Amino acid sequence: MQGRAYFTELKEGFTEWLERLGYAKNTIYHHARSIRQFMGFITSKGIIKLEDITGEIILAYQENTENQPISAKTFQHRLGSHRHF
C-alpha cells in the first residue's frame, strides 16, 4: 500500500497509539490534524511512502509552515506532533 491510503492508515495507527498511552482527546485531535497537514504536504510533493521523505522535504515543510499565519506556539506544537509520529 502506498500514497494517501498508506498515510491515512499510518495516521490512524498513530492516533490509536496516542489513545492507548492515555492522551486527552483534544491532544489526540491536534496531533492528528498536524500529521494530516504534513501528509498532505508530502503527498503534494510526490512522496508515496515514509522511506521517501528526505531532509530536504522536512526543511521545505518547515519553511512552508513558518510562512503560514500561525503563532510560534502553534508552530512548536506542530513540530512536537511530528516528533511523536
C-alpha positions in Angstrom: 0.0 0.0 0.0 1.3 3.5 -0.9 0.1 7.0 -1.2 -2.8 8.6 0.5 -4.3 5.3 1.8 -0.9 4.3 3.2 -0.6 7.7 5.1 -4.2 7.5 6.3 -3.5 4.1 7.8 -0.4 5.4 9.5 -2.2 8.4 10.9 -5.0 6.1 12.2 -2.4 3.9 13.9 -0.7 6.9 15.4 -4.0 8.2 16.9 -4.7 4.7 18.3 -1.3 4.6 19.8 -1.9 8.0 21.5 -5.2 6.7 22.8 -3.5 3.7 24.3 -1.0 5.9 26.0 -3.8 7.9 27.6 -3.5 11.2 25.8 -6.5 13.5 26.1 -9.0 13.6 23.2 -8.2 17.2 22.4 -4.4 16.4 22.3 -5.0 13.5 20.0 -7.2 15.6 17.7 -4.5 18.3 17.4 -1.7 15.8 16.8 -3.8 14.0 14.2 -4.6 17.3 12.5 -0.9 18.3 12.4 0.1 14.9 10.9 -2.7 15.1 8.4 -1.4 18.5 7.2 2.1 17.1 7.0 0.9 14.1 5.0 -1.0 16.4 2.7 2.2 18.4 2.1 4.4 15.4 1.4 1.9 13.8 -0.9 1.7 17.1 -2.9 5.5 16.6 -3.3 5.0 13.2 -4.8 6.0 11.2 -1.6 4.2 7.9 -1.5 5.9 6.2 1.4 7.8 7.2 4.6 11.1 6.0 3.2 10.9 8.6 0.5 10.9 11.5 3.0 14.3 13.3 2.9 15.8 16.1 4.9 15.0 18.5 2.0 11.3 17.6 2.3 11.4 18.2 6.0 13.0 21.6 5.6 10.6 22.5 2.8 7.7 21.6 5.1 9.2 23.6 7.9 9.6 26.6 5.6 6.0 26.2 4.4 4.7 26.0 8.0 6.8 29.0 9.1 5.3 31.1 6.3 1.7 30.4 7.5 0.0 33.0 9.7 0.3 30.9 12.9 1.7 31.7 16.3 5.1 30.5 17.4 3.3 28.3 20.0 1.2 26.6 17.3 4.3 26.1 15.2 6.1 24.4 18.1 3.0 22.2 18.8 3.0 21.0 15.1 6.7 20.1 15.3 6.0 18.3 18.5 3.3 16.2 16.8 5.8 15.2 14.1 8.4 14.2 16.7 5.8 11.9 18.3 4.9 10.4 14.9 
